[in-house]
Amino acid sequence: MEMRPLGRTGLRIAPLVFGGNVFGWTADEAMSFRLLDAFVAAGGNAVDTADVYSRFVPGNQGGESETILGKWFKSRGNRERVVLVTKCGMPMGDAGKGLGRAYILKAIEASLRRLQTDYIDVYMAHHDDADTPLDETLEAFALLVKQGKARAIAASNYTAPRLEAALETSRRLGIPRFDVLQPRYNLVARADFEGPLQALCLREDVAVIPYFALASGFLTGKYRTEADLAGKARAAGAGKYLNPKGLGILKALDDAAARHKATQAQVALAWLLAQPAIAAPIASATTTEQLADILKSTSLKLDAESLAALNKASA
């Protein structure tokens, strides 16, 4: 896979980031190792996780994904060949939450222990914290960069006004800024990113690695009726798109897939790669067959007619 620059970070990544939210959830440790091995063998080099993964699973505490990834790094001895993205700030039970200085400094130490590494390539604020001054948050992240514990810092789920304020704060203080943004963005969820936020990222050269690239699996085309959702781990996420607009987007995906001899998932990811400011979408897989399928999106170039039809259906 052809490597591309990750904005101003100095890092280079393949055009697909592996989503580690599945580790310790829908992929156990053994399957996670197989998926990671297959991903890097195919040329992938960036993995996204978070301290809170997978606290949303009954019985889990959070940290499961990072722990599995850390075991894989130790087993394979390949930490320096992987661009590692992880996040802090979401509620971690008694451990705390938010983007205050003390919590950020504590959270990264816990992540480093689980990941069995002494640095994180891209350390990310998982969600904006309106209760903490931006100066405090950014100065804490800057300290991590100075200490070598984070190579670059980033933001997830920030609005355009808050990201702009954060960038201006970093300029004013003369400290590292958020160089990467991770928003929710896909064919069925365009409104939050397109417009002021996308324009800001283009103007400021902030690299974008969108999550939910396949809308909890809906954009793979496998969920078309309520019956298709029965017993599926991501049913709640995918089910909300089962409406006339969602089905219209699936029709456009079907047409583009047939036109390009591709799958719906490949087309959905290729559409993202064709959008301004996007460095690489984040997508996960729970089988090596699914992984092989989505990896093919990195070489798929959609024609103008397919892009126009997808844009119209998803507008």
N, C-alpha and C positions, 0 to 999 in steps of 0.2 A: 504494500500500500504506500502511496505517495504521502510523505510527511508534509505537514503544513504548519506555519508559525502560529503559536497560541498568543495572538496579540503582541503586547510588549513584554511578555514574561521572559523571553529568551528561550522558552521551551518549544519543542516541535512535537506534534501529535499526529497520529493517523486519523483519517476522517470519520472514525467511529470510536466513541468512548464506551467501554463496557460498564454497565450499571450494576454495581455490587449490592444493590438493595436485596437481591434474591439470596445472597449468601446467608445461610442460617435461617432461611424462611422457606422458599420453594425449591432451593437447591441445598442439599446437605453438604457436609465438608468434602466428601469424596467427589460428588458431582461438581462442586465449586472448583476443586483442583482440576478436574478434567476440562471444564469450561475455560478456565484461565490458561491452561496449557495450550488448548486449541486456539484461543484468541491470540496469544503471542506467537504461536507457530504460523499463524496466518498473516502476521505483520502488525497486529494491534499492539499498542504500547501505553494506553492510558486507561486507568480504572478509577471510577468514581464510587465513593462510599460516604459514610457519615457515622458519627458516634452513636446516633439514635437508632441506626439499623441493627436489628429489627425489633425494636421495643414495641412495635405495633402488633406483634404476634403474641397471643396468649402464652404465658410462661416464660417469655424472653424479657431480659432486663435492659437491652441495648448493648451495643458493643460486639454483638455476635458476628456481624459482617467483618469488622476490622480484625477481630481475633482470627477468623478463618484466613483472611488475606495475609495477616502476619505469619501464620503457620506456613502458608504457601511461599511467601518470600524466603523464609528460613530454609524450607525444604529445597527450593530451586536455586537459591543463591543469586537471584536476579534483580534485587531491589533497584540497583542503579539503572537498569534498563527499562523501568516502568515509570511513567508519569503518574504519580499518586495524588488523587484529589480526595480530601475528606473535609468534614464540616463540623461546626460546633454551634451551640446556641439553643437548640431545641430542648424541651424538658427531659431531663435524665433522672427523674425521681429525686431521691435524697441527695444525689450528686449536684443538683442545681440546674440552672438554665440561664439564658440571656447572654448579652454581649458586654457585660462589665469587665473591667480589667482583671480582677481577681479570678473570675470564672474562666475567662479565655485562657489565662496562664495555667490554670488547673486542668482545663479540658484538654489542652494539647498534650500535656504530660500523660494523661490517661490514654489518649489515642496513640501516642508514640509507643507506650508499653504494649498495647494490644497489637499494634502493627509491627512490632519488633524492628523498629527503625529509629534513627536519630534525626530524621528530617521528613518533612512533607513538602511535596512539590507545589501544590496549590492548596492553601488552607482557607477555608471559606466560612463566612458568616451564613448560617443555614437559613436564617429569617431575620428580617429587620427587627431591632429592639428599640422602640420609640421611647422607652423609659430610661435609656442610657445615652448620654451625650455622644455625638459622633466623634468628638475629640478623644474621649476616653477609649472608645472602641478601636479607633484607628491607631492611636498611640500604642495600645496593647499589641495589635497586629504588627505594627512597625518594630516593636521590641523583639517579636519572634523572628522577623526577618533579620534583624541585626544579630541575633543570637545564632542564626543559621538553622533554626528549627523549622522555618517556612521559607521556601524560595520565592513564592509569590502569594499574594492574598486576593481574595475574591468575595463576591456577594451572590446570594441566591434569594429569590423572591423579593427583590427590592423594586419599588415603583420608580418611575423616571425622576420625580422630584427628589426622592430620597437618595437615589444613586448619584444624581447631579450634586446634591449637597455633600455627599461623602467625597466625591472627587474634588470638589472645591475645598473641603476641609483639609484633605491631604496636600493640596497645592499650598494652602495658607500656612500649614505647619511644616512644609518641606519634608514630608515623610512618604513612604510607599503608599500607593493607592490601590484600589480594587481594579485589577487588570482583566478580570474575567467575571462574566455574569452567567448565572445559571437560572433561567426563567422556565416556567411551564410554557411550552410552545409546540404546537403540532397542527395538523390539518383541521382538527375539530376545536382547537383552542388557540385562536390567533389574536384576539382582541387585546389581551393584556400586554403582549409584546410589541405588536406592530403599531406604528405611530410614534409617539414621543420617545418611548424607551428604545426602540430600534434605532431611531434617528440619533439619539444620544450616544449609543454604542458605536455607531458609524463615525460620528463626529469626534469622539474621544478615543477611538481605536481600542475599545473594550471588546475582547473576544467573547463570543457567546457559545455556550455548550448547553443547549436546551434539554430539560428532562421531560419525562412522559412523552417521548418522541412518537411512541406507538399508541398513546392513549390507553394505557392498561391493557393492551392487546386488541382493542377495538379496530385499529387500523390494519391489523393483519387480515381482516375479513372473516375471522372465525366466529364472530358473534353477530348473528343477523336476526335472531329471534330470542325471546325470553328463555326458551328451552335450551338454547346454546349456552346460556349462562349458568345453568344448574350445576351446583357443586364446584364451581371454579373459584380459585383464590382471589381473582381480580374481578369478580362479577360486579361488585358495587361500583368499581371504577369504570368499567366498560359499559355497564348497563345504562348509564345516564345519557349515552349517545344514541340509544335505540329510538330514534325519532325520525321524522321525514328528512330533516337536514342531514343527519348522520348517515341515513341510508342512501341519500343522494351522493354523499362523499364516497361511500363504498362503491357506488355505481361508477363514479369517475375513476376510482382506483382500479376497479375491474377492467375498465376500458384501457387505461394506460398500461396495466400489467399485460393485457393481451397484446397490445401494440408493441411492447418492448420485450415480450417473452420473459417476463419477470413475475415476481410475486407481489401481492399488495403491500407487504411489509417493506420490500425493497423499494417500491415506488414511493411510499410515504417517507422513508428516510432520504431518498434521493431528492424529493421535493424540498425537504429541510436544507439539504446541502446546497441547493440552488438559491436559497434566500440570502439577502444581504446581511452581513455581520456574523453569519453562522460559521464557527470554526469546525465544529463536529457535534452531531447529536449524540445523546446518551441513550443507549438501548441495552436491555438485558435479555437473557435467554436462560432457559432452564434445562435445555438438552443441547447436545452438540449439533443436532440436526437444525434446530432453530438458529443456533449461532452461525452455522455455515450459510444459512439463508440470508440473515441480515448483513453478514459481511459482504455479500455480493452487491449491496447497495452502494458501496464505496466506489465502484467502477461504473455505475449506471448513470448515464447522462440523459435526462428527459428532454424530449423535443418540445418546441414552442407550443405546439397544439395541445400536448398532454399537460404542460404547465398551465396553460390558459384554462383548460377544462377543470383542472383541480382547483385553481384559484377561484373560478366562478362558483363551483359547487360548495366551496368552503368559505366563501366571502361572508 
